Amino acid sequence: MIEQMQEKLSDLRDTAADRFHDEPDGRNTGIGKTENLLAYAAALGATLVARNALQAGWRTTLNREPPKNPASPEVDWKDALLWGAVSGALVGIVRIASRRASSGAYNRYVSKRR
């Protein structure tokens, strides 16, 4: 499990490095690198918390472990689809909410300093 987390962290670092070294493409006009980095870090932390909460909720509700690999033939279709739908929706919502909240907090902080 630690190896998987280290691999994911390495992938996230590579993604962040690529994201911050590319030329701006106009999609995030007005969002500085510091704000974007803060939002990215907030989304990463919130995503990890949401996944752990979702796994604990799955264990509590269904009295079994959540699927580690929903694509595995050993996982029932029902469990694979349910896990995919619920985890995808929850993680997506949490990432968007955390990015927006951190950007709002950053903008409030910057406006008070001016």
N, C-alpha and C positions, 0 to 999 in steps of 0.2 A: 504494500500500500504506500509506503514511504517513497519507493522507487517511482511509482506512478505519479505521485504528487510532485516529485522532483522533475520528472519528465514534463509534466504539464506546466510547471513553473518555468522551465527552460523554454518551452514553446511560447509561453506568454511573453517572456522577455524578448524572444526573437520577433514576435509580432509587434510588440511595443517599439522595438528598435526600428523595424521597418516603417511603422506608422509615423514615427516622429522624424525620420530622416528623409521622407519623400517630400516632393514639392507639394504645396497646397493645391487642392483640386476644386476649391470653392464650395464644397458641400457644407463645411462648418465655418462659414464666414463669421468673423467676430469672436471666435473661440480661440484663445491663446493656447500655447503648448502647456503652460502650467495648469490652466483650468482643465484641459483635456487629460493631462496626466493624473490630476486629482480625481477626476470623474472615473477614469479607468481603474485606478486603485480602489475607489469606493465600490465600483461595480464588481471587481474581483472579490473583495472581502464579503460583500453582500451575497454574492453567488455561492461562495463556500458555506456561509451560514445557512442559506436557503436550502442547499442540497442536504446538509446535515439534518436540518429540521424535517425535510421531506422524508429522508430515510428513517428517522425516528418515528415520524407519524405513520409511515408504512408499517413498520414493525409493530407499533401499538395497535393500529387498526386491524391489520390482517394477520397478526401473530406469526409472521414469517419474514425472512430477510428480503429486501428489495432485490430485483435482478441486477447483478453486476454487469452483465452483458446481455441486453435485451435481444440481440441478434442470435444468441446461442440457441441451438436446437433443443437444449434442455429446458429452456424457459417456455412456459405456456404462452400461446398467442395473446390470450386475455391479459396476462400479467405484462407482457412486453408492450402491448398497445397502451394499456393503462399507465404504465410507468413512463412511456415516451410522451404521452399526451400531458399528463400532470406535471412531470418534471420540466418538459419544454415550456409549457405555459407559465409555470411558477418562476422558473429561472429567467425567462424573458421579461416578465413583469418586474421582477426584483432588479434586474440589470437596468432597465429603463428608469425605474423609480429612483434608484440610487444615483444614477448619472445625473438625472435632473435635479435631485435634491442637493448633490454636491456642487453642481454648477451654480445653483441658486445661492448656496451658502458662500461659495467663493466670490460671486458677484456682490453679495452684501458686504463681505469682508473688504473687498477692493474699493467699493464705493464709500465705506466709512473712513478709509485711509486717505482719501482724496480731499 
